[in-house]
Amino acid sequence: MTSLTLPLVFNLHQVNLTDEQFYQICINNPEISLERNPQGALIIMPPVGGESGSSEIELGTDLAIWNRQSKLGKVFSSSTLFKLPGGGNRSPDAAWVELSRWIVLTPEQRQKFPPIAPDFVMELRSRTDDLAMLQAKMQEYLNSGVRLGWMFNPQEQQVEIYRQGQPKETRLLPTELSGESVLPGFLLRVERFEE
């Protein structure tokens, strides 16, 4: 018996799902976490384990606390799927959208998969995440207009920082991260992940 490599990627190039069809597939199958890349491939995301889930919520909580105090935008969990301008439908582990960009969306756009690239995204590599696929996803975020992204890699005890128009920066943990001009005043001290 062979083991499955996750996430599973289904090439639907000839199918050409509409945005509404993709939305209905997701809504009618809530127990499955789905994404779609810019080429239209359907990606089934595996659930994460306890360590990843705990780290993911801790990192997202720090972002939410900062936002609650600053009132500068909206914070989103890993359950939120964004319809990116580059054509993909992606669900970062945590995301933030500046308030003036969020309020121009219609109520229907806010209810469904928001057709907007977040200003900031966080991704946490779990044991089932292929590093090259996750790095490509981070680049997809930048190509779609994300201004700042952090990709945490517990397996290497490092974080990759993605910024518009700049090469990727890699830092070993522990480190302190700044939200820079995207998340003004947000500082995050990241210790080494438990092994």
Stockholm file with secondary structure:
# STOCKHOLM 1.0

chainA/1-195         MTSLTLPLVFNLHQVNLTDEQFYQICINNPEISLERNPQGALIIMPPVGGESGSSEIELGTDLAIWNRQSKLGKVFSSSTLFKLPGGGNRSPDAAWVELSRWIVLTPEQRQKFPPIAPDFVMELRSRTDDLAMLQAKMQEYLNSGVRLGWMFNPQEQQVEIYRQGQPKETRLLPTELSGESVLPGFLLRVERFEE
#=GR chainA/1-195 SS CCCCCSSEEECCTTTCCCHHHHHHHHHHCTTSEEEECTTCCEEEECCCCHHHHHHHHHHHHHHHHHHHHHCCEEEEETTCCEECTTSCEECCSEEEEEHHHHTTSCHHHHHSSCSSCCSEEEEECCTTCCHHHHHHHHHHHHHHTCCEEEEEETTTTEEEEEETTSCCEEEESSEEEECTTTSTTCEEEECCCCC
#=GC SS_cons         CCCCCSSEEECCTTTCCCHHHHHHHHHHCTTSEEEECTTCCEEEECCCCHHHHHHHHHHHHHHHHHHHHHCCEEEEETTCCEECTTSCEECCSEEEEEHHHHTTSCHHHHHSSCSSCCSEEEEECCTTCCHHHHHHHHHHHHHHTCCEEEEEETTTTEEEEEETTSCCEEEESSEEEECTTTSTTCEEEECCCCC
//
